């Protein structure tokens, strides 16, 4: 169901995939958290989207990664097709494993534990973990589904031959 807010998400396009990103462009911002719960996430996203509109930038694949750096901070990485003046730009490079889950945000801890076991069973070593909350709570409620992808950057030793950038 289209909501006019969050883009539709196809879990089958991402679940279990390993994708190679050669210098994928992101804008980075921060969200204050209270014991890992984001406070002001919407305001941060509006600030990023405002900067994107100023330069006619697009969000690539609806991709917005969250990096919970502490119980007080979460870094947000929004994939963009061009640089945003006055913003912190970052490139993520390497191979990334995706595993899609469905359920309430409160299951994030369980998903991370399951993801670690999933990667281990596949013989993969994860260097860095990100969360991709594919829809806001309002859209998740309207659609009746809350897909969240756990995204792990593979360590150099775990890189998979033959993995290509999606077309």
Buried (B, 14 or more C-beta within 10 A) or exposed (E): EEBEEBBEBEBEEBEEBBBBBEEBBBBBBBBBBEEEEBEEBEEBBEBBEEBBEEEEBEBEBBBBBBBBEEEEBBBBBBBBEEEBEEBEEEEBEBBBBBBBBEBEBEBBEEBBEBBBEBBEEEEBEBBEBBBBBBBBBEBBEBBEBBBBBBBBBBBEEBBEEEBEEEE
